[in-house]
Amino acid sequence: MADCNETLKELDRFLDNELASEAISDLSVHLEGCVDCQQTFQFHAELRNIVKLSAKQEPLPQSLITRIEQCFGTDLNEDSENA
Ligand SMILES: [Zn+2]
């Protein structure tokens, strides 16, 4: 069974629907027993929705981008340029 680190590593691929069904079952089993990972998962899923919706309409406010970058240490601007 996957541990927390493995689960979180697969999180992005899961949200991109890139995981094989066995991997998804492993994740689901882990999430059922792990509140920490559940919360991280939900947070990332919601964040993705917000970013997607915002990208369709107007650019995210810089203050929000800065906060997200601080949380995740990622550069969302770079991401959306590549998409
Ligand atoms: Zn976990």
PDB file of the backbone (N, CA, C, O) and the ligand in Angstrom, with CONECT records:
HET     ZN  A 101       1
ATOM      1  N   MET A   1       0.847  -1.204   0.000  1.00  0.00           N
ATOM      2  CA  MET A   1       0.000   0.000   0.000  1.00  0.00           C
ATOM      3  C   MET A   1       0.881   1.251   0.000  1.00  0.00           C
ATOM      4  O   MET A   1       1.970   1.262   0.574  1.00  0.00           O
ATOM      5  N   ALA A   2       0.394   2.287  -0.646  1.00  0.00           N
ATOM      6  CA  ALA A   2       1.164   3.523  -0.742  1.00  0.00           C
ATOM      7  C   ALA A   2       1.255   4.212   0.617  1.00  0.00           C
ATOM      8  O   ALA A   2       0.322   4.162   1.419  1.00  0.00           O
ATOM      9  N   ASP A   3       2.403   4.860   0.862  1.00  0.00           N
ATOM     10  CA  ASP A   3       2.484   5.678   2.068  1.00  0.00           C
ATOM     11  C   ASP A   3       2.177   7.136   1.704  1.00  0.00           C
ATOM     12  O   ASP A   3       1.884   7.442   0.549  1.00  0.00           O
ATOM     13  N   CYS A   4       2.247   8.034   2.698  1.00  0.00           N
ATOM     14  CA  CYS A   4       1.855   9.422   2.457  1.00  0.00           C
ATOM     15  C   CYS A   4       2.711  10.067   1.366  1.00  0.00           C
ATOM     16  O   CYS A   4       2.187  10.747   0.484  1.00  0.00           O
ATOM     17  N   ASN A   5       4.029   9.851   1.426  1.00  0.00           N
ATOM     18  CA  ASN A   5       4.895  10.484   0.440  1.00  0.00           C
ATOM     19  C   ASN A   5       4.543  10.035  -0.969  1.00  0.00           C
ATOM     20  O   ASN A   5       4.447  10.858  -1.879  1.00  0.00           O
ATOM     21  N   GLU A   6       4.351   8.737  -1.153  1.00  0.00           N
ATOM     22  CA  GLU A   6       3.996   8.220  -2.471  1.00  0.00           C
ATOM     23  C   GLU A   6       2.653   8.782  -2.923  1.00  0.00           C
ATOM     24  O   GLU A   6       2.476   9.177  -4.075  1.00  0.00           O
ATOM     25  N   THR A   7       1.714   8.806  -1.981  1.00  0.00           N
ATOM     26  CA  THR A   7       0.380   9.308  -2.309  1.00  0.00           C
ATOM     27  C   THR A   7       0.460  10.747  -2.797  1.00  0.00           C
ATOM     28  O   THR A   7      -0.156  11.101  -3.802  1.00  0.00           O
ATOM     29  N   LEU A   8       1.220  11.579  -2.083  1.00  0.00           N
ATOM     30  CA  LEU A   8       1.292  12.986  -2.446  1.00  0.00           C
ATOM     31  C   LEU A   8       2.069  13.176  -3.751  1.00  0.00           C
ATOM     32  O   LEU A   8       1.798  14.107  -4.508  1.00  0.00           O
ATOM     33  N   LYS A   9       3.027  12.298  -4.007  1.00  0.00           N
ATOM     34  CA  LYS A   9       3.767  12.377  -5.267  1.00  0.00           C
ATOM     35  C   LYS A   9       2.853  12.102  -6.450  1.00  0.00           C
ATOM     36  O   LYS A   9       3.014  12.689  -7.520  1.00  0.00           O
ATOM     37  N   GLU A  10       1.880  11.195  -6.250  1.00  0.00           N
ATOM     38  CA  GLU A  10       0.974  10.809  -7.327  1.00  0.00           C
ATOM     39  C   GLU A  10      -0.192  11.771  -7.481  1.00  0.00           C
ATOM     40  O   GLU A  10      -0.972  11.673  -8.429  1.00  0.00           O
ATOM     41  N   LEU A  11      -0.304  12.706  -6.537  1.00  0.00           N
ATOM     42  CA  LEU A  11      -1.478  13.572  -6.486  1.00  0.00           C
ATOM     43  C   LEU A  11      -1.706  14.309  -7.803  1.00  0.00           C
ATOM     44  O   LEU A  11      -2.822  14.326  -8.325  1.00  0.00           O
ATOM     45  N   ASP A  12      -0.658  14.913  -8.335  1.00  0.00           N
ATOM     46  CA  ASP A  12      -0.832  15.688  -9.562  1.00  0.00           C
ATOM     47  C   ASP A  12      -1.230  14.798 -10.734  1.00  0.00           C
ATOM     48  O   ASP A  12      -2.075  15.163 -11.552  1.00  0.00           O
ATOM     49  N   ARG A  13      -0.607  13.626 -10.799  1.00  0.00           N
ATOM     50  CA  ARG A  13      -0.949  12.715 -11.894  1.00  0.00           C
ATOM     51  C   ARG A  13      -2.386  12.223 -11.750  1.00  0.00           C
ATOM     52  O   ARG A  13      -3.098  12.043 -12.738  1.00  0.00           O
ATOM     53  N   PHE A  14      -2.802  12.006 -10.487  1.00  0.00           N
ATOM     54  CA  PHE A  14      -4.179  11.598 -10.256  1.00  0.00           C
ATOM     55  C   PHE A  14      -5.141  12.675 -10.742  1.00  0.00           C
ATOM     56  O   PHE A  14      -6.127  12.375 -11.415  1.00  0.00           O
ATOM     57  N   LEU A  15      -4.853  13.925 -10.402  1.00  0.00           N
ATOM     58  CA  LEU A  15      -5.733  15.019 -10.796  1.00  0.00           C
ATOM     59  C   LEU A  15      -5.710  15.230 -12.309  1.00  0.00           C
ATOM     60  O   LEU A  15      -6.664  15.761 -12.877  1.00  0.00           O
ATOM     61  N   ASP A  16      -4.635  14.821 -12.952  1.00  0.00           N
ATOM     62  CA  ASP A  16      -4.550  14.908 -14.416  1.00  0.00           C
ATOM     63  C   ASP A  16      -5.118  13.658 -15.095  1.00  0.00           C
ATOM     64  O   ASP A  16      -5.054  13.540 -16.319  1.00  0.00           O
ATOM     65  N   ASN A  17      -5.672  12.727 -14.315  1.00  0.00           N
ATOM     66  CA  ASN A  17      -6.190  11.456 -14.845  1.00  0.00           C
ATOM     67  C   ASN A  17      -5.127  10.675 -15.591  1.00  0.00           C
ATOM     68  O   ASN A  17      -5.404  10.055 -16.618  1.00  0.00           O
ATOM     69  N   GLU A  18      -3.898  10.709 -15.067  1.00  0.00           N
ATOM     70  CA  GLU A  18      -2.804  10.003 -15.738  1.00  0.00           C
ATOM     71  C   GLU A  18      -2.448   8.690 -15.053  1.00  0.00           C
ATOM     72  O   GLU A  18      -1.527   7.997 -15.486  1.00  0.00           O
ATOM     73  N   LEU A  19      -3.168   8.339 -13.984  1.00  0.00           N
ATOM     74  CA  LEU A  19      -2.806   7.137 -13.239  1.00  0.00           C
ATOM     75  C   LEU A  19      -3.550   5.914 -13.761  1.00  0.00           C
ATOM     76  O   LEU A  19      -4.698   5.995 -14.199  1.00  0.00           O
ATOM     77  N   ALA A  20      -2.855   4.772 -13.698  1.00  0.00           N
ATOM     78  CA  ALA A  20      -3.509   3.501 -14.001  1.00  0.00           C
ATOM     79  C   ALA A  20      -4.507   3.165 -12.901  1.00  0.00           C
ATOM     80  O   ALA A  20      -4.415   3.679 -11.786  1.00  0.00           O
ATOM     81  N   SER A  21      -5.474   2.285 -13.232  1.00  0.00           N
ATOM     82  CA  SER A  21      -6.550   2.036 -12.267  1.00  0.00           C
ATOM     83  C   SER A  21      -6.032   1.395 -10.985  1.00  0.00           C
ATOM     84  O   SER A  21      -6.590   1.652  -9.918  1.00  0.00           O
ATOM     85  N   GLU A  22      -4.967   0.556 -11.047  1.00  0.00           N
ATOM     86  CA  GLU A  22      -4.444  -0.020  -9.789  1.00  0.00           C
ATOM     87  C   GLU A  22      -3.892   1.076  -8.901  1.00  0.00           C
ATOM     88  O   GLU A  22      -4.077   1.057  -7.684  1.00  0.00           O
ATOM     89  N   ALA A  23      -3.212   2.032  -9.515  1.00  0.00           N
ATOM     90  CA  ALA A  23      -2.634   3.120  -8.735  1.00  0.00           C
ATOM     91  C   ALA A  23      -3.738   3.945  -8.091  1.00  0.00           C
ATOM     92  O   ALA A  23      -3.598   4.404  -6.957  1.00  0.00           O
ATOM     93  N   ILE A  24      -4.835   4.134  -8.814  1.00  0.00           N
ATOM     94  CA  ILE A  24      -5.959   4.877  -8.258  1.00  0.00           C
ATOM     95  C   ILE A  24      -6.564   4.111  -7.084  1.00  0.00           C
ATOM     96  O   ILE A  24      -6.930   4.719  -6.078  1.00  0.00           O
ATOM     97  N   SER A  25      -6.673   2.789  -7.196  1.00  0.00           N
ATOM     98  CA  SER A  25      -7.201   2.011  -6.068  1.00  0.00           C
ATOM     99  C   SER A  25      -6.299   2.149  -4.861  1.00  0.00           C
ATOM    100  O   SER A  25      -6.784   2.317  -3.742  1.00  0.00           O
ATOM    101  N   ASP A  26      -4.964   2.080  -5.073  1.00  0.00           N
ATOM    102  CA  ASP A  26      -4.024   2.247  -3.967  1.00  0.00           C
ATOM    103  C   ASP A  26      -4.234   3.584  -3.277  1.00  0.00           C
ATOM    104  O   ASP A  26      -4.291   3.670  -2.051  1.00  0.00           O
ATOM    105  N   LEU A  27      -4.347   4.622  -4.094  1.00  0.00           N
ATOM    106  CA  LEU A  27      -4.537   5.961  -3.535  1.00  0.00           C
ATOM    107  C   LEU A  27      -5.835   6.026  -2.744  1.00  0.00           C
ATOM    108  O   LEU A  27      -5.873   6.570  -1.640  1.00  0.00           O
ATOM    109  N   SER A  28      -6.906   5.465  -3.319  1.00  0.00           N
ATOM    110  CA  SER A  28      -8.200   5.530  -2.641  1.00  0.00           C
ATOM    111  C   SER A  28      -8.138   4.840  -1.289  1.00  0.00           C
ATOM    112  O   SER A  28      -8.670   5.344  -0.300  1.00  0.00           O
ATOM    113  N   VAL A  29      -7.477   3.666  -1.250  1.00  0.00           N
ATOM    114  CA  VAL A  29      -7.355   2.939   0.022  1.00  0.00           C
ATOM    115  C   VAL A  29      -6.605   3.783   1.031  1.00  0.00           C
ATOM    116  O   VAL A  29      -6.995   3.872   2.195  1.00  0.00           O
ATOM    117  N   HIS A  30      -5.516   4.408   0.574  1.00  0.00           N
ATOM    118  CA  HIS A  30      -4.738   5.233   1.491  1.00  0.00           C
ATOM    119  C   HIS A  30      -5.562   6.426   1.973  1.00  0.00           C
ATOM    120  O   HIS A  30      -5.567   6.745   3.162  1.00  0.00           O
ATOM    121  N   LEU A  31      -6.257   7.080   1.045  1.00  0.00           N
ATOM    122  CA  LEU A  31      -7.015   8.285   1.404  1.00  0.00           C
ATOM    123  C   LEU A  31      -8.113   7.964   2.401  1.00  0.00           C
ATOM    124  O   LEU A  31      -8.427   8.775   3.272  1.00  0.00           O
ATOM    125  N   GLU A  32      -8.702   6.766   2.270  1.00  0.00           N
ATOM    126  CA  GLU A  32      -9.782   6.411   3.197  1.00  0.00           C
ATOM    127  C   GLU A  32      -9.299   6.373   4.629  1.00  0.00           C
ATOM    128  O   GLU A  32     -10.057   6.648   5.559  1.00  0.00           O
ATOM    129  N   GLY A  33      -8.012   6.026   4.806  1.00  0.00           N
ATOM    130  CA  GLY A  33      -7.498   5.901   6.162  1.00  0.00           C
ATOM    131  C   GLY A  33      -6.613   7.054   6.593  1.00  0.00           C
ATOM    132  O   GLY A  33      -6.048   7.011   7.686  1.00  0.00           O
ATOM    133  N   CYS A  34      -6.473   8.085   5.771  1.00  0.00           N
ATOM    134  CA  CYS A  34      -5.500   9.125   6.087  1.00  0.00           C
ATOM    135  C   CYS A  34      -6.104  10.518   5.871  1.00  0.00           C
ATOM    136  O   CYS A  34      -6.199  11.005   4.745  1.00  0.00           O
ATOM    137  N   VAL A  35      -6.506  11.140   6.974  1.00  0.00           N
ATOM    138  CA  VAL A  35      -7.169  12.443   6.883  1.00  0.00           C
ATOM    139  C   VAL A  35      -6.217  13.504   6.322  1.00  0.00           C
ATOM    140  O   VAL A  35      -6.637  14.379   5.563  1.00  0.00           O
ATOM    141  N   ASP A  36      -4.951  13.426   6.692  1.00  0.00           N
ATOM    142  CA  ASP A  36      -3.984  14.416   6.204  1.00  0.00           C
ATOM    143  C   ASP A  36      -3.946  14.438   4.686  1.00  0.00           C
ATOM    144  O   ASP A  36      -4.006  15.503   4.073  1.00  0.00           O
ATOM    145  N   CYS A  37      -3.845  13.257   4.078  1.00  0.00           N
ATOM    146  CA  CYS A  37      -3.766  13.188   2.631  1.00  0.00           C
ATOM    147  C   CYS A  37      -5.100  13.597   2.000  1.00  0.00           C
ATOM    148  O   CYS A  37      -5.127  14.247   0.955  1.00  0.00           O
ATOM    149  N   GLN A  38      -6.204  13.210   2.646  1.00  0.00           N
ATOM    150  CA  GLN A  38      -7.518  13.632   2.140  1.00  0.00           C
ATOM    151  C   GLN A  38      -7.590  15.141   2.019  1.00  0.00           C
ATOM    152  O   GLN A  38      -8.037  15.671   1.002  1.00  0.00           O
ATOM    153  N   GLN A  39      -7.144  15.839   3.071  1.00  0.00           N
ATOM    154  CA  GLN A  39      -7.237  17.291   3.079  1.00  0.00           C
ATOM    155  C   GLN A  39      -6.323  17.892   2.025  1.00  0.00           C
ATOM    156  O   GLN A  39      -6.697  18.840   1.334  1.00  0.00           O
ATOM    157  N   THR A  40      -5.120  17.335   1.904  1.00  0.00           N
ATOM    158  CA  THR A  40      -4.191  17.842   0.893  1.00  0.00           C
ATOM    159  C   THR A  40      -4.779  17.636  -0.495  1.00  0.00           C
ATOM    160  O   THR A  40      -4.698  18.515  -1.353  1.00  0.00           O
ATOM    161  N   PHE A  41      -5.368  16.471  -0.707  1.00  0.00           N
ATOM    162  CA  PHE A  41      -5.980  16.145  -1.983  1.00  0.00           C
ATOM    163  C   PHE A  41      -7.095  17.127  -2.336  1.00  0.00           C
ATOM    164  O   PHE A  41      -7.141  17.681  -3.434  1.00  0.00           O
ATOM    165  N   GLN A  42      -7.990  17.323  -1.372  1.00  0.00           N
ATOM    166  CA  GLN A  42      -9.118  18.225  -1.613  1.00  0.00           C
ATOM    167  C   GLN A  42      -8.630  19.633  -1.881  1.00  0.00           C
ATOM    168  O   GLN A  42      -9.156  20.332  -2.746  1.00  0.00           O
ATOM    169  N   PHE A  43      -7.616  20.042  -1.128  1.00  0.00           N
ATOM    170  CA  PHE A  43      -7.090  21.397  -1.297  1.00  0.00           C
ATOM    171  C   PHE A  43      -6.516  21.567  -2.703  1.00  0.00           C
ATOM    172  O   PHE A  43      -6.769  22.575  -3.363  1.00  0.00           O
ATOM    173  N   HIS A  44      -5.754  20.591  -3.152  1.00  0.00           N
ATOM    174  CA  HIS A  44      -5.166  20.681  -4.493  1.00  0.00           C
ATOM    175  C   HIS A  44      -6.242  20.649  -5.574  1.00  0.00           C
ATOM    176  O   HIS A  44      -6.166  21.383  -6.559  1.00  0.00           O
ATOM    177  N   ALA A  45      -7.250  19.785  -5.381  1.00  0.00           N
ATOM    178  CA  ALA A  45      -8.314  19.691  -6.375  1.00  0.00           C
ATOM    179  C   ALA A  45      -9.070  21.010  -6.480  1.00  0.00           C
ATOM    180  O   ALA A  45      -9.384  21.469  -7.578  1.00  0.00           O
ATOM    181  N   GLU A  46      -9.357  21.612  -5.339  1.00  0.00           N
ATOM    182  CA  GLU A  46     -10.065  22.892  -5.341  1.00  0.00           C
ATOM    183  C   GLU A  46      -9.198  23.981  -5.949  1.00  0.00           C
ATOM    184  O   GLU A  46      -9.670  24.822  -6.714  1.00  0.00           O
ATOM    185  N   LEU A  47      -7.941  23.948  -5.597  1.00  0.00           N
ATOM    186  CA  LEU A  47      -7.011  24.951  -6.125  1.00  0.00           C
ATOM    187  C   LEU A  47      -6.961  24.877  -7.650  1.00  0.00           C
ATOM    188  O   LEU A  47      -6.948  25.897  -8.339  1.00  0.00           O
ATOM    189  N   ARG A  48      -6.932  23.651  -8.155  1.00  0.00           N
ATOM    190  CA  ARG A  48      -6.907  23.478  -9.614  1.00  0.00           C
ATOM    191  C   ARG A  48      -8.151  24.066 -10.258  1.00  0.00           C
ATOM    192  O   ARG A  48      -8.074  24.737 -11.288  1.00  0.00           O
ATOM    193  N   ASN A  49      -9.300  23.809  -9.641  1.00  0.00           N
ATOM    194  CA  ASN A  49     -10.543  24.361 -10.177  1.00  0.00           C
ATOM    195  C   ASN A  49     -10.489  25.875 -10.194  1.00  0.00           C
ATOM    196  O   ASN A  49     -10.877  26.506 -11.177  1.00  0.00           O
ATOM    197  N   ILE A  50     -10.010  26.454  -9.109  1.00  0.00           N
ATOM    198  CA  ILE A  50      -9.939  27.910  -9.027  1.00  0.00           C
ATOM    199  C   ILE A  50      -9.018  28.439 -10.120  1.00  0.00           C
ATOM    200  O   ILE A  50      -9.353  29.398 -10.814  1.00  0.00           O
ATOM    201  N   VAL A  51      -7.875  27.816 -10.266  1.00  0.00           N
ATOM    202  CA  VAL A  51      -6.904  28.280 -11.265  1.00  0.00           C
ATOM    203  C   VAL A  51      -7.482  28.128 -12.667  1.00  0.00           C
ATOM    204  O   VAL A  51      -7.336  29.020 -13.503  1.00  0.00           O
ATOM    205  N   LYS A  52      -8.135  27.004 -12.924  1.00  0.00           N
ATOM    206  CA  LYS A  52      -8.731  26.781 -14.254  1.00  0.00           C
ATOM    207  C   LYS A  52      -9.806  27.809 -14.553  1.00  0.00           C
ATOM    208  O   LYS A  52      -9.808  28.429 -15.617  1.00  0.00           O
ATOM    209  N   LEU A  53     -10.720  27.986 -13.607  1.00  0.00           N
ATOM    210  CA  LEU A  53     -11.802  28.951 -13.806  1.00  0.00           C
ATOM    211  C   LEU A  53     -11.246  30.343 -14.015  1.00  0.00           C
ATOM    212  O   LEU A  53     -11.686  31.068 -14.908  1.00  0.00           O
ATOM    213  N   SER A  54     -10.286  30.717 -13.199  1.00  0.00           N
ATOM    214  CA  SER A  54      -9.732  32.057 -13.288  1.00  0.00           C
ATOM    215  C   SER A  54      -9.012  32.249 -14.608  1.00  0.00           C
ATOM    216  O   SER A  54      -9.068  33.327 -15.200  1.00  0.00           O
ATOM    217  N   ALA A  55      -8.332  31.201 -15.074  1.00  0.00           N
ATOM    218  CA  ALA A  55      -7.569  31.318 -16.314  1.00  0.00           C
ATOM    219  C   ALA A  55      -8.498  31.589 -17.490  1.00  0.00           C
ATOM    220  O   ALA A  55      -8.126  32.277 -18.441  1.00  0.00           O
ATOM    221  N   LYS A  56      -9.727  31.037 -17.417  1.00  0.00           N
ATOM    222  CA  LYS A  56     -10.680  31.254 -18.502  1.00  0.00           C
ATOM    223  C   LYS A  56     -11.173  32.693 -18.526  1.00  0.00           C
ATOM    224  O   LYS A  56     -11.459  33.246 -19.588  1.00  0.00           O
ATOM    225  N   GLN A  57     -11.268  33.280 -17.368  1.00  0.00           N
ATOM    226  CA  GLN A  57     -11.865  34.605 -17.278  1.00  0.00           C
ATOM    227  C   GLN A  57     -10.811  35.710 -17.316  1.00  0.00           C
ATOM    228  O   GLN A  57     -10.698  36.441 -18.299  1.00  0.00           O
ATOM    229  N   GLU A  58     -10.068  35.817 -16.267  1.00  0.00           N
ATOM    230  CA  GLU A  58      -9.103  36.901 -16.187  1.00  0.00           C
ATOM    231  C   GLU A  58      -7.907  36.412 -15.390  1.00  0.00           C
ATOM    232  O   GLU A  58      -8.005  35.416 -14.673  1.00  0.00           O
ATOM    233  N   PRO A  59      -6.793  37.091 -15.506  1.00  0.00           N
ATOM    234  CA  PRO A  59      -5.619  36.638 -14.756  1.00  0.00           C
ATOM    235  C   PRO A  59      -5.877  36.667 -13.260  1.00  0.00           C
ATOM    236  O   PRO A  59      -6.621  37.510 -12.759  1.00  0.00           O
ATOM    237  N   LEU A  60      -5.248  35.730 -12.553  1.00  0.00           N
ATOM    238  CA  LEU A  60      -5.349  35.738 -11.104  1.00  0.00           C
ATOM    239  C   LEU A  60      -4.727  37.010 -10.552  1.00  0.00           C
ATOM    240  O   LEU A  60      -3.745  37.518 -11.094  1.00  0.00           O
ATOM    241  N   PRO A  61      -5.294  37.511  -9.489  1.00  0.00           N
ATOM    242  CA  PRO A  61      -4.649  38.645  -8.826  1.00  0.00           C
ATOM    243  C   PRO A  61      -3.243  38.261  -8.375  1.00  0.00           C
ATOM    244  O   PRO A  61      -3.024  37.157  -7.875  1.00  0.00           O
ATOM    245  N   GLN A  62      -2.300  39.172  -8.553  1.00  0.00           N
ATOM    246  CA  GLN A  62      -0.914  38.851  -8.213  1.00  0.00           C
ATOM    247  C   GLN A  62      -0.775  38.451  -6.744  1.00  0.00           C
ATOM    248  O   GLN A  62       0.061  37.616  -6.397  1.00  0.00           O
ATOM    249  N   SER A  63      -1.609  39.057  -5.878  1.00  0.00           N
ATOM    250  CA  SER A  63      -1.500  38.725  -4.457  1.00  0.00           C
ATOM    251  C   SER A  63      -1.852  37.266  -4.212  1.00  0.00           C
ATOM    252  O   SER A  63      -1.249  36.611  -3.361  1.00  0.00           O
ATOM    253  N   LEU A  64      -2.840  36.749  -4.967  1.00  0.00           N
ATOM    254  CA  LEU A  64      -3.220  35.345  -4.820  1.00  0.00           C
ATOM    255  C   LEU A  64      -2.129  34.439  -5.383  1.00  0.00           C
ATOM    256  O   LEU A  64      -1.776  33.430  -4.772  1.00  0.00           O
ATOM    257  N   ILE A  65      -1.601  34.801  -6.544  1.00  0.00           N
ATOM    258  CA  ILE A  65      -0.515  34.009  -7.136  1.00  0.00           C
ATOM    259  C   ILE A  65       0.658  33.930  -6.176  1.00  0.00           C
ATOM    260  O   ILE A  65       1.241  32.863  -5.984  1.00  0.00           O
ATOM    261  N   THR A  66       1.001  35.053  -5.578  1.00  0.00           N
ATOM    262  CA  THR A  66       2.120  35.070  -4.635  1.00  0.00           C
ATOM    263  C   THR A  66       1.856  34.142  -3.463  1.00  0.00           C
ATOM    264  O   THR A  66       2.749  33.425  -3.013  1.00  0.00           O
ATOM    265  N   ARG A  67       0.612  34.159  -2.967  1.00  0.00           N
ATOM    266  CA  ARG A  67       0.297  33.293  -1.832  1.00  0.00           C
ATOM    267  C   ARG A  67       0.376  31.824  -2.217  1.00  0.00           C
ATOM    268  O   ARG A  67       0.884  31.000  -1.456  1.00  0.00           O
ATOM    269  N   ILE A  68      -0.130  31.498  -3.409  1.00  0.00           N
ATOM    270  CA  ILE A  68      -0.081  30.110  -3.869  1.00  0.00           C
ATOM    271  C   ILE A  68       1.373  29.675  -4.059  1.00  0.00           C
ATOM    272  O   ILE A  68       1.751  28.566  -3.683  1.00  0.00           O
ATOM    273  N   GLU A  69       2.173  30.550  -4.642  1.00  0.00           N
ATOM    274  CA  GLU A  69       3.587  30.231  -4.852  1.00  0.00           C
ATOM    275  C   GLU A  69       4.282  29.984  -3.524  1.00  0.00           C
ATOM    276  O   GLU A  69       5.127  29.096  -3.410  1.00  0.00           O
ATOM    277  N   GLN A  70       3.924  30.769  -2.527  1.00  0.00           N
ATOM    278  CA  GLN A  70       4.538  30.592  -1.214  1.00  0.00           C
ATOM    279  C   GLN A  70       4.146  29.248  -0.618  1.00  0.00           C
ATOM    280  O   GLN A  70       4.956  28.592   0.036  1.00  0.00           O
ATOM    281  N   CYS A  71       2.892  28.836  -0.848  1.00  0.00           N
ATOM    282  CA  CYS A  71       2.419  27.554  -0.334  1.00  0.00           C
ATOM    283  C   CYS A  71       3.137  26.383  -0.994  1.00  0.00           C
ATOM    284  O   CYS A  71       3.551  25.442  -0.317  1.00  0.00           O
ATOM    285  N   PHE A  72       3.282  26.442  -2.298  1.00  0.00           N
ATOM    286  CA  PHE A  72       3.730  25.269  -3.031  1.00  0.00           C
ATOM    287  C   PHE A  72       5.131  25.390  -3.601  1.00  0.00           C
ATOM    288  O   PHE A  72       5.713  24.404  -4.053  1.00  0.00           O
ATOM    289  N   GLY A  73       5.675  26.607  -3.579  1.00  0.00           N
ATOM    290  CA  GLY A  73       7.005  26.790  -4.141  1.00  0.00           C
ATOM    291  C   GLY A  73       7.026  26.535  -5.634  1.00  0.00           C
ATOM    292  O   GLY A  73       8.042  26.112  -6.185  1.00  0.00           O
ATOM    293  N   THR A  74       5.885  26.796  -6.300  1.00  0.00           N
ATOM    294  CA  THR A  74       5.837  26.593  -7.748  1.00  0.00           C
ATOM    295  C   THR A  74       5.570  27.909  -8.445  1.00  0.00           C
ATOM    296  O   THR A  74       5.114  28.875  -7.833  1.00  0.00           O
ATOM    297  N   ASP A  75       5.858  27.933  -9.727  1.00  0.00           N
ATOM    298  CA  ASP A  75       5.634  29.146 -10.510  1.00  0.00           C
ATOM    299  C   ASP A  75       4.452  28.917 -11.446  1.00  0.00           C
ATOM    300  O   ASP A  75       4.601  28.309 -12.506  1.00  0.00           O
ATOM    301  N   LEU A  76       3.289  29.400 -11.054  1.00  0.00           N
ATOM    302  CA  LEU A  76       2.080  29.146 -11.836  1.00  0.00           C
ATOM    303  C   LEU A  76       2.096  29.875 -13.178  1.00  0.00           C
ATOM    304  O   LEU A  76       1.508  29.403 -14.151  1.00  0.00           O
ATOM    305  N   ASN A  77       2.759  31.009 -13.228  1.00  0.00           N
ATOM    306  CA  ASN A  77       2.851  31.728 -14.494  1.00  0.00           C
ATOM    307  C   ASN A  77       3.544  30.879 -15.540  1.00  0.00           C
ATOM    308  O   ASN A  77       3.099  30.795 -16.684  1.00  0.00           O
ATOM    309  N   GLU A  78       4.632  30.254 -15.140  1.00  0.00           N
ATOM    310  CA  GLU A  78       5.382  29.407 -16.039  1.00  0.00           C
ATOM    311  C   GLU A  78       4.500  28.264 -16.534  1.00  0.00           C
ATOM    312  O   GLU A  78       4.512  27.914 -17.714  1.00  0.00           O
ATOM    313  N   ASP A  79       3.724  27.684 -15.590  1.00  0.00           N
ATOM    314  CA  ASP A  79       2.826  26.593 -15.919  1.00  0.00           C
ATOM    315  C   ASP A  79       1.832  26.966 -17.003  1.00  0.00           C
ATOM    316  O   ASP A  79       1.658  26.231 -17.975  1.00  0.00           O
ATOM    317  N   SER A  80       1.176  28.115 -16.837  1.00  0.00           N
ATOM    318  CA  SER A  80       0.118  28.462 -17.773  1.00  0.00           C
ATOM    319  C   SER A  80       0.690  28.870 -19.137  1.00  0.00           C
ATOM    320  O   SER A  80       0.004  28.761 -20.153  1.00  0.00           O
ATOM    321  N   GLU A  81       1.931  29.333 -19.160  1.00  0.00           N
ATOM    322  CA  GLU A  81       2.552  29.646 -20.452  1.00  0.00           C
ATOM    323  C   GLU A  81       2.820  28.382 -21.251  1.00  0.00           C
ATOM    324  O   GLU A  81       2.761  28.382 -22.481  1.00  0.00           O
ATOM    325  N   ASN A  82       3.116  27.304 -20.533  1.00  0.00           N
ATOM    326  CA  ASN A  82       3.426  26.051 -21.221  1.00  0.00           C
ATOM    327  C   ASN A  82       2.168  25.321 -21.659  1.00  0.00           C
ATOM    328  O   ASN A  82       2.233  24.472 -22.548  1.00  0.00           O
ATOM    329  N   ALA A  83       1.030  25.626 -21.060  1.00  0.00           N
ATOM    330  CA  ALA A  83      -0.197  24.870 -21.331  1.00  0.00           C
ATOM    331  C   ALA A  83      -0.767  25.233 -22.699  1.00  0.00           C
ATOM    332  O   ALA A  83      -1.800  24.696 -23.100  1.00  0.00           O
TER     333      ALA A  83
HETATM  334 ZN    ZN A 101      -1.412   9.817   3.980  1.00  0.00          ZN2+
END
